[in-house]
Amino acid sequence: MIRSIIRTAVIFGCTAILGAHTALWAGNDIMGEIQFVGASKAEKTSGVWVDGQYVGYLKELKGSKKVVLLPGQHDIAVKQAGYLDFTQKIVLEPGQKHVIQVAMQKNPAAQFPDLTAQVKILVSPNRAAVFIDDQFVGHVDEFDGPGQALLLAPGKHRAKITLPGFQTFETELNLLAGQKFELKTELFKGSIMQAGPLINEKDSDLARAR
């Protein structure tokens, strides 16, 4: 279950989800902002967690989706399949804009299967996070276009697609080597408490095709 972080507010537009769903305004001088910067595609498509909550993938966290937080200490985690987690603990001051330069490093221990099945993921909203066997592998938009697919080893896998403010979709996949499978659904609106656990400390060893 998502931890309820009283000191954390991630603001999309003008309203924020904060503990008991208190409304806050982006113009409040008390609030601080985190800006994420990444140079390569690996960084820009990585998933971002703030205080244990998934907030989106890096390159979308600006404008109406910028990350605005209450002052204090915050734990940042950035994840990408095949890469080591990027983690940082920051202290945000009132009214401060804190820039985090994210640099993802390839995980030398990552393993990629010799035989694979291709899974195309067609889910709305396409910014939702995708988990396979409880490991974060990316967001839907990375696996829904021409020439894009998630490559998985044959066999059974648990797929979870989740996004704060929507009900989590879960299903089981039973894949054969060389199979092309299409996973298609739409997430239904719901409470942030229905989004399910959105963080896993293990690095993903799953492959993807683009």
N, C-alpha and C positions, 0 to 999 in steps of 0.2 A: 504494500500500500504506500502511496506517496506520503512522504513525511510532510507534516504541516509545519512549514517554516514561518514563524511569526514575523521574522525580520526580513523576509524576502518578498518582493513584489515584482513580478515580471509584467510589464505593461504593454499591451497591444492596443495602439490608438490612445485613448484617454483613460481607460479603466484598467484596474489591476486585480489579479487574484492574490489575495493576501489573507492567510489564516481563515477568518470567518467571512471571506469575500467582501472586505471593506473596499469601497471605491476610493481611488486616489487619482490625482490629476498630474499629468506629465509636467505641467508648468510649475509644480510645487518646488520651491528652492531647496527644500530639505532633501529631496531625492537626488541620488547619484545615478550615473549612467555608465555602463560598460560597453565599450566598442571593441569588437573583435576584428583583427586584421590577419589575413592569411595570403601568402603569395601564390601558392599553386592550387591546382584543382583538388589535391588531397586535403588541404586545409579548408578550402571553400565549401566542400561538400561534407565535411565532418559534422557529426552531431554534437550539440552543446548542452551541457547540464549545469545548472546553477543550484547549489545547495541540494543536490540529489534529484532535481526536477528537470526533465527534458524540456527545453525551450524552443528548439528548432535547429536547423542546420546553419552553419556559420554565415554564409553569404546572404541569407535572408534577414539577418538580425540587424535591421536598420529601418529608418523611417517609422512607419506605423508598427513595426515589429521590433523596435529597439528595446534593449534590455535596461529597464530602469528599476533601481533597487533602493531600499532603505539603507541609510548609513550603517556601517559596521563591517564585521568580518564575513566573507563569503567564500565558499569552496567552488572552484571552477573545474570542470572536467570536459575535455574534448576527445571524442572517440571516432575512430575510423577503422574499418575492417582491414586487417593486415598491417596495422600500425600500432605502435605503443601508445597508450593513453597519454595525453597531454594534461597535466594537472597543475593547478596554481591556487594558492590561498591569497586572497587580497583583502585589504582594509579600505573600504570606500568612505570618503568624507562627504558631508553634506554639500550638494551642488557640484560635486566633482565629476568629471568625465575621465574614466580610467581606460586607457588603451591597452589591450592585451595582444601582443604579437604572437600568434600561434604558429608553431613549427612542428609538424608531425614527422616522426622518425619511424622508418620501416621496422617491423618486428622481425628480427632474425629467426625467431622460433616459430613463426607462422607457417602452417602446413596447408598445402593446397592439394585436393584430391586429383588422382590421375584420371579417374572416370567420373563424369559429371552428368547431371540433368540440368536443363535450363528452365528457370521459373520467371515468367514475365508477371509483374505485379501491377495491376490496374486498379487503383484504389483512390477514392476521393474522400478527404482532401489529399493531394499528392505530396504534401509536406510532412505527412505522418512518418513516424519512425518505424523501422522494420527490425524485428528481432527473430532470429532463428535459434531454437534450442537455448533461449534466454540470453543470447549474445547479440548485441547491436551490430547490424551489418550495413546500415545506411538508411536513407529515406526513400519513399516510394518513387519520387521523381527520377531517381537514378536507375530504375528498373522497369520503366513503363514506355520507353520510346523505341523507335526503330533501332535495331542492333543492340539494344540494352536488355540484359537479363541477369538474374542472380544465378550463379553456378553453385550447385550443391552436390555433395556426394550422394550416390544412390542409397535408398533406405528410408526410414521414417524420420521425420523432422517435425518439431512443433513450431508453427509460425504464429507470430503475434504482431499486430499492427496497432499502434497506439499514438494518441495525440491528446494533450491536455484539453479538456472541454468536450471530449468525445468519448463514447464508449469503446473500450478495447475490443478488437476483433481477434479471435483465436481460432486456429484450425490445425489439423494434422495432415501432413503431406507424406505420401508413400511413393517414392520416386524410383524409376528404373534408369539405368545407365542410358544416356542418349535421348531420354525423354524430353519433350518440350511441353511445359505445363503452364497454364494461365490461371493466375489467382486474381479474381475480380470481385470487388465488393465496394460498399459505401459505408463509411463510418457514420453512426448516428450521434446527434448531439446528446450530451450528458454532462453530469457534474465532473469537475476535475478529479473527484475522489473515485470516479469510475474508470480513470485512465489506466489503472494498474501500475505495477512497479516499472519504473522507467530507467533504472540504472543497473548496470552489472559491472563488477570490477574486473572481469576477465577480458582479455583481448580476444577479438574474434579471429578465427583462422579460416574463415570462409572466403571463397573467391567470388569475384563479380566480373561480368562481361559488359562492355560498354559499346 
